[in-house]
Amino acid sequence: MSKKTICFAVVAILLLAAALISMTTGSIKVGFLELIRGLINGDNENVNVVRDLRLPRIIVSLLTGAALAVSGVLLQAVMRNPLADAGVIGISSGAGVVSLTMVTIFPNLFFWMPFFSFLGGAFACLLVYSLSWSSGLHPIRLLLIGVAINATFTGLGQSFNYRGSYAVTSVNQAISSIFTMKTWEDVKIMGLYGSFGLLLALAVSSWCNTLALQDKTAGNLGFKVVRARLVISAIAVLLASVATAVGGLIAFVGLLVPHIARLLVGSDHRALIPFSILLGALLILTADTLGRTVLAPTEIPASIIMTVIGGPFLIFMLRKSDRAYGT
């Protein structure tokens, strides 16, 4: 049995175990057999609460983690930069602030948040590309400009907290990084847009491999580099934006997961993308489960846990990048 197969099997088993633990632990505790019987018969009040409140939360966290992880993989392939992450370079915050602005101005368009998030993420991505480009995309320059754009959009988003309107408060709760009170409607939105984006990502995995070549070499092989970059970037923005619209602003997932995944299954995107789906889902589900159980009844948002983990990891990656590029 190959190393890749073992890694896929282990992560899949851990993901299943984490989902079962998350379903059965919390303020309402149910046994595994009780959970199964209650889901089948529908006559157990505790299981009904788990089904209506906890299960949508679990599914949203799984899809959010998968979407953010794969978004990071795609952005790193396009930018040839292991430091690229939607949460770090401003795509997620751009998605959040534009959707927040539009829904504040037009409250009746609340359910168009994923579309507005995509527009905001695409705008932020365009800013990062255009401002970072100077005879190529240097990894450190791209990261610094991305951090500046992220700070700008984050500040704009936070300024809405002081407007005092009910609509703004409601939207801020909707895009917060706490998965509390997620509903089956959120699952439907995340499942539709997120699954579509993940399928597209799997479909362009071979393009990601080709982008690892020099542009001139890929062009000589008949590969349309510019078109591929635009399409892959659009898929990455879609995944990050819908994850932000439904799951909230969570950074570092697209930085941590692809790096760990490459160590385990290699750089072939045909294996890297599906493995990142599993690993990203496992990471966010674990963070959310820990956040709601460790200090219960107080909750720690998954974004805070990811920031605590991701900050030191980003420092490590920056030091590694300094050595690699001689800066």
Protein Blocks (a to p, Z undefined) as FASTA:
>chain_A
ZZklmmmmmmmmmmmmmmmmmmmgcjbdcdfklmmmmmmnopafklmmmmmmmmmmmmmm
mmmmmmmmmmmmmmmmmnopakbcfklnommmmmmmmmmmmmmmmmmlmmmmmmmmmmmm
mmmmmmmmmmmgggiacfklmmmmmmmmmmmmmmmmmmmmmnopaklmmmmmmmmcbfgh
iafklmmmmmmmmmmmmmmmmmmmmmmmmmmpcfklmmmnopafklmmmmmmmmmmmmmm
mmmmmnopcehklmmmmmmmmmmnojafklmmmmmmmmmmmmmmmmmmmmmmmmocbdcd
fklmmmmmmmmmmmmmmmmmmmmnoZZ
